[in-house]
Amino acid sequence: MAALKTVPAAEVRLGMFIHGFEGSWWEHPFWRTRFLLTDLEDLQKLRAFQGGVIIDVARSQVAAPGIDTPAAAVGGGEEAGATAALPAATAKRAIPESPAARFSTEQAQAAALVAGALDTVRGTFEDVRLGRAIAHEKVAALVDDIAGQLDRNASALLRVLQLKSKHQYTYLHSVAVCTLMVNLARHLAMDDEAVRTLGLAGLLHDVGKVAIPDAVLDKPGRLSPEEFALVRTHPEEGVALLREDGAMPALAVEVCLHHHERWDGNGYPHGLKADDISLPARMGAICDVYDALTSHRAYKRAWLPARALGAMWSWDGHFDRDLLFQFMRSINLYPPGMLVRLASDRLALVLDNGGRATRTRLLVFHSLAEDSALTPRSLVLTGGAEEDRVIGFIPAEEAPSAIPSLDLYPPVAVTN
Ligand SMILES: [Fe+2]
């Protein structure tokens, strides 16, 4: 049986068996929670952790402060310093998990985060609906947890968020838009406070839907004109609710009010055009539609990310195109048929990746540096630091040489 003792991170030493961490467990610096601490680098990372570390005394090679264990005699007692040499048998690194095990750990962490987030968002919407004060601290902590998970493994989190069931849709959609907003804001190099506020705005952008009957929101068929008019009131309903909260940042209210405005002025509620729509609201519009398209709904199946982006890219006048391009870069996905400029000053056509959305397949066909056509050659972007990368896009009508036909390059088979 585990004999557990919590010690401050500063008192952790090599040879202790780490059982877990206090507080929000996805905040801790390790992806494996239970292991014998034998590595100096791990020790340094762990000491930077703010909070208590739970030690399994019985499995430790050294004593925890204030506890005498038989194991202490093997690895040294209190006087043994943090850098003391361990017996040869214990001085090797903890055995790392296999890639498959690590993948499922990350997926499980993302799923746990989303489950907790769902409760927080449901509670927050309920608070707003009933006119209670919003638990700002709880919501801010959630946005921080989402930002932390994005740092560790963005694709695991985004994958979990695509799996929405009908009844959770509005809440999970809120968590997804929050996640995409944080990701995009960071990609745009915004400061931490802006990132956090935009995450909050993403969480609350659809809060006005609490005023719309579920029968209308979840209706499987087409909405009648009256029902559609009712749905279109949700931005203003949301603002009325958010204004009840004196501490609500103006930017969150702005995203709530204007996330359905369109670049060409055909959006609602105010029909604002282009730059008259604030940047946060333009960001909200893109994240909102992308998540809606890639989610299962009562009336449609989820689209693959590349299909959703392809459609969004083709809707003239709907979004701020430069920002949409930045969004594509932030999630590392480009729609097939798009022409992109590479850091190597070459031009490439985005190929269909057959649903393997995280690796963009390109066909390089023109050198911009030499202004000459190249023999088409395919290239897969894997995100490595050394490789070529996409730095811009070029409208098809401005292509300097003939664009290869997509039909000649069919999608690759999905192997996983
Ligand atoms: Fe909305």
Residues whose N, C-alpha, C, O or C-beta is under 5 A from the ligand:
A	BS01	LIG	H205 D206
